[in-house]
Amino acid sequence: VGTHGAGPHWRLADGSATRGAVAVNAPAPRPGAIPWLLLRAAPEASPGRLRETAWIRRYETDGGGAPAGRCEPGEAARMRYSARYTFYAAPR
């Protein structure tokens, strides 16, 4: 169907793509889970399913929180997580 990556951004098999910018965040109810987000979408001009996206909601997150312990300067950690994403178009 498509891919999701850091930034965050999404690209579907139909060629459409969008990026998200955080508008609102809320702590996740599950300990150690990344926050729930409402993202303002910035779709690319290419045609496809994501072109009309105005908002993206991330919720029901599990995992992804910062690792325990110290990080050294320049060290990167990738944490696995799961979440649901819902895409909304602007009302017409």
C-alpha positions as CSV (number, residue, x, y, z in Angstrom):
1,V,0.0,0.0,0.0
2,G,2.7,2.5,0.9
3,T,5.6,3.4,3.2
4,H,6.0,5.6,6.3
5,G,9.2,7.2,7.5
6,A,10.7,9.7,9.9
7,G,9.9,13.3,9.4
8,P,7.1,12.0,9.4
9,H,6.2,11.3,5.8
10,W,4.1,8.8,3.9
11,R,4.2,7.7,0.2
12,L,1.6,5.4,-1.3
13,A,1.9,3.0,-4.2
14,D,-0.2,5.4,-6.3
15,G,2.6,7.9,-6.1
16,S,0.9,10.3,-3.7
17,A,2.9,11.6,-0.7
18,T,2.4,13.8,2.3
19,R,4.4,15.1,5.3
20,G,3.1,15.9,8.7
21,A,3.9,18.7,11.2
22,V,2.8,18.4,14.8
23,A,-0.2,20.6,15.7
24,V,-1.1,18.9,19.0
25,N,0.5,16.2,21.1
26,A,-0.8,14.3,24.1
27,P,0.9,11.7,26.4
28,A,0.0,8.1,25.5
29,P,-2.0,6.3,28.2
30,R,0.4,3.3,28.0
31,P,3.7,3.8,29.9
32,G,6.7,3.8,27.6
33,A,4.6,4.6,24.5
34,I,5.3,7.5,22.2
35,P,2.8,10.4,22.4
36,W,-0.5,10.6,20.5
37,L,-0.4,13.3,17.8
38,L,-2.5,15.4,15.6
39,L,-0.4,16.4,12.5
40,R,-1.2,19.1,9.9
41,A,-0.6,17.4,6.6
42,A,1.4,19.0,3.7
43,P,0.6,16.8,0.7
44,E,2.7,16.9,-2.5
45,A,1.0,18.2,-5.6
46,S,1.1,14.8,-7.3
47,P,-2.3,13.2,-7.8
48,G,-3.4,10.2,-5.7
49,R,-5.2,9.3,-2.4
50,L,-3.0,11.5,-0.2
51,R,-3.5,14.7,-2.2
52,E,-6.5,15.8,-0.2
53,T,-5.1,15.0,3.2
54,A,-5.4,17.9,5.7
55,W,-4.9,16.2,9.0
56,I,-3.3,12.9,10.3
57,R,-4.0,11.4,13.7
58,R,-1.6,9.0,15.5
59,Y,-3.1,7.1,18.3
60,E,-3.2,3.7,20.1
61,T,0.6,3.8,20.3
62,D,2.7,1.1,21.9
63,G,6.4,1.2,22.5
64,G,8.8,3.7,21.0
65,G,9.7,5.5,24.2
66,A,13.3,6.6,24.9
67,P,15.6,3.8,26.1
68,A,16.5,3.5,29.7
69,G,20.0,4.8,30.7
70,R,22.3,7.3,29.2
71,C,23.0,8.2,25.6
72,E,26.4,9.4,24.5
73,P,26.7,12.4,22.2
74,G,26.2,11.5,18.6
75,E,24.6,8.1,19.5
76,A,21.3,7.2,17.8
77,A,18.8,4.7,19.0
78,R,15.9,3.4,16.9
79,M,13.0,2.2,19.0
80,R,10.2,-0.1,17.6
81,Y,6.6,1.0,18.1
82,S,3.2,0.4,16.7
83,A,0.4,2.9,16.2
84,R,-2.8,3.6,14.3
85,Y,-2.9,6.5,11.8
86,T,-6.1,8.0,10.4
87,F,-5.9,10.4,7.5
88,Y,-8.6,13.2,7.2
89,A,-9.4,15.4,4.2
90,A,-10.6,19.0,4.6
91,P,-14.4,19.5,4.5
92,R,-15.7,20.6,1.1
